[in-house]
């Protein structure tokens, strides 16, 4: 089993801040992957081309995961840059 789950064939790696957000909400990387794969497009504002923002609604709350495609040392991966939970919009 891989250390990191994959989204669109690339590893899904959290920033330190996003890992803290996941921990505070009681979620893990595999839940973030589920939101990205099964959620809907939830962007309220225009995002850069390399950024994906997806949401799911659970128990009346909207859970949002934002990732950026990053290239480092000739390899690409998805960096989780934000995970949040808010009231339904």
For each residue, the residues with C-beta under 8 A, 3 or more apart:
1:
2: 5 6 11
3:
4: 11 12 13 29 77
5: 2 11 12 29 30 32 33
6: 2 9 10 11 12 33
7: 10 12 33 36 37 67 78
8: 78
9: 6
10: 6 7 69 76 77 78
11: 2 4 5 6 77 78
12: 4 5 6 7 29 32 33 36 67 77 78 80
13: 4 77 78 79 80
14: 18 19 22 29 32 79 80 83
15: 18 19 79 80 81
16: 19 20
17: 20 21 81 82
18: 14 15 21 22 79 80 81 82 83
19: 14 15 16 22 23 80
20: 16 17 23 24
21: 17 18 24 25 82 83 84
22: 14 18 19 25 27 28 29 31 32 80 83
23: 19 20 26
24: 20 21
25: 21 22 63 83 85
26: 23
27: 22 31 32 63 83
28: 22 31 32
29: 4 5 12 14 22 32 33 80
30: 5 33 34
31: 22 27 28 34 35
32: 5 12 14 22 27 28 29 35 36 65 80 83
33: 5 6 7 12 29 30 36 37
34: 30 31 37 38 39 56
35: 31 32 38 39 54 55 56 63 64 65
36: 7 12 32 33 39 52 54 65 67
37: 7 33 34
38: 34 35 56
39: 34 35 36 42 54 55 56 63 65
40: 54 55 56
41: 53 54 55
42: 39 53 54 55 62 64 89
43: 46 47 53
44: 89
45:
46: 43
47: 43 51 52 53 66
48: 51 68
49:
50: 68 69
51: 47 48 66 67 68 69 81
52: 36 47 66 67 68 69 78
53: 41 42 43 47 64 65 66 67
54: 35 36 39 40 41 42 64 65
55: 35 39 40 41 42 62 63 64 65
56: 34 35 38 39 40 62 63
57: 60 61 62 63 88
58: 61 63
59:
60: 57 87 88
61: 57 58 85 86 87 88
62: 42 55 56 57 85 86 87 88 89
63: 25 27 35 39 55 56 57 58 83 84 85
64: 35 42 53 54 55 82 83 84 85 86
65: 32 35 36 39 53 54 55 80 82 83
66: 47 51 52 53 80 81 82 83
67: 7 12 36 51 52 53 78 79 80 81
68: 48 50 51 52 78 79 81
69: 10 50 51 52 76 77 78 79
70: 76 77 78 79
71: 74 75 76
72: 75 77
73:
74: 71
75: 71 72
76: 10 69 70 71
77: 4 10 11 12 13 69 70 72
78: 7 8 10 11 12 13 52 67 68 69 70
79: 13 14 15 18 67 68 69 70
80: 12 13 14 15 18 19 22 29 32 65 66 67 83
81: 15 17 18 51 66 67 68
82: 17 18 21 64 65 66
83: 14 18 21 22 25 27 32 63 64 65 66 80
84: 21 63 64
85: 25 61 62 63 64
86: 61 62 64 89
87: 60 61 62
88: 57 60 61 62
89: 42 44 62 86
